[in-house]
């Protein structure tokens, strides 16, 4: 076998090995964009949940302290406490609703 034939065969083998890679479809470039609306909505939900937790803790402590100081006013204190906790919890639920819509 001559050098010329060996060189042609080597080039042919290399061409056959490289052809599938050469004609393969390029992968789509991934998009590196951040959805800032979702990030802001999640941050707002976290702030609302933290505020709700702090507010409910303070309200519970104050209601318990008020009931301990004046047991006769327990009924009105309980009503105000439950109403306040409902309003605080509704803030977090509204924030969750907005996050789920976005």
Secondary structure, DSSP 4 states (H G I P E B T S, - for coil): --HHHHHHHHHHHHHHHHHHHHTSPPPPPPP----HHHHHHHHHHHHHHHHHHHHHHHHHHHHHHHHHH-GGGHHHHHHHHHHHHHHHHHHHHHHHHHHHH-
